[in-house]
Structures are given as C-alpha cells and as structure tokens.
Amino acid sequence: MSNLNKTIPDKTLDVKNLLCPLPIYRTDAALLDLKKGQTLEIKSTDPAIINDLPAYCSINGHKILNINKDGRTIICLIEKGE
C-alpha cells in the first residue's frame, strides 16, 4: 500500500547543515527502522541532495514522492521500497 496520500510521514530526519555524503548516509540509516511502504521525510540544506537522493533511491529501490524547497531547506519525502 502506498502512503502517497499521507500528510504525516512515518519518520522525519533532520540533516540540515550537513554536507554530502552525510545526508545520504543518515537517510540510509533512518530507513532501517522503517518497513516497506512507510515514508521518510528528509529536511536538508545541502543542495546536492536534489541529485543525490533520487540516485540513491533508484539504486536501492525506494520511491521519491516529493521534493520541495522552503527557503534554504529542501524537504524530501520518500517511500521505502524493498
């Protein structure tokens, strides 16, 4: 079941003020606590996450649900895959 319509993520990860590769490392670790289909919201100020996160998700079978920018903060929502 997809959580696309959920407004509240299952878990939120704040990686603001961390630079590549730390946001992706922390995302990978945070996903260990989630089950397939659950959602993770990532809040980052590293502009590289816009390219790094889709690549990470593609390689690892996760799904990008949304990427938005709010000032300096980039807010990403992903659904855990296999």
C-alpha positions in Angstrom: 0.0 0.0 0.0 1.4 3.4 -0.9 1.5 6.3 1.5 1.3 8.9 -1.2 -1.8 10.5 0.3 -0.4 10.6 3.8 0.3 14.1 5.1 2.3 12.9 8.1 5.4 10.9 7.4 6.2 7.8 9.4 9.6 9.3 10.4 11.3 12.7 9.9 15.1 13.1 9.5 16.7 16.4 10.1 20.1 16.6 8.3 20.2 20.4 7.9 23.7 21.9 7.9 25.3 18.6 6.9 27.0 18.2 3.6 27.4 15.3 1.2 27.7 12.4 1.8 26.2 12.7 5.4 22.6 13.3 4.4 22.5 10.1 2.3 24.3 8.1 5.0 21.8 9.3 7.6 18.9 8.6 5.2 20.2 5.0 4.7 20.4 4.5 8.5 16.9 6.0 9.1 15.3 3.7 6.5 16.5 0.7 8.5 13.8 1.5 11.1 11.0 1.6 8.5 9.0 -1.1 6.8 8.3 -1.4 3.1 5.7 1.3 2.2 6.4 3.6 5.1 7.5 7.1 4.4 10.6 9.2 5.5 10.7 12.9 5.3 14.2 14.4 5.0 15.0 18.0 5.7 18.3 19.1 4.3 20.1 22.4 3.4 22.6 20.6 1.1 21.7 21.4 -2.5 23.4 18.2 -3.6 20.5 16.2 -2.1 18.4 17.2 -5.1 20.6 14.9 -7.3 21.9 12.5 -4.7 18.7 11.4 -3.2 17.0 10.3 -6.5 20.1 8.4 -7.5 20.3 6.7 -4.0 16.6 5.8 -4.2 16.9 4.4 -7.8 19.8 2.2 -6.8 18.1 1.0 -3.6 14.5 0.5 -4.7 12.9 3.4 -2.8 10.4 5.9 -4.3 10.7 9.7 -4.3 7.2 11.0 -3.5 8.1 14.7 -3.3 10.9 17.2 -3.3 10.1 20.8 -2.2 12.2 23.8 -1.3 11.3 26.0 1.6 13.8 28.8 1.8 17.2 27.2 2.3 15.6 23.9 3.4 15.0 21.1 0.9 12.2 18.8 2.1 12.1 15.4 0.5 9.5 12.6 1.0 10.4 9.0 0.1 8.7 5.7 0.4 10.7 2.7 1.5 10.9 0.0 -1.1 12.4 -3.5 -0.9 
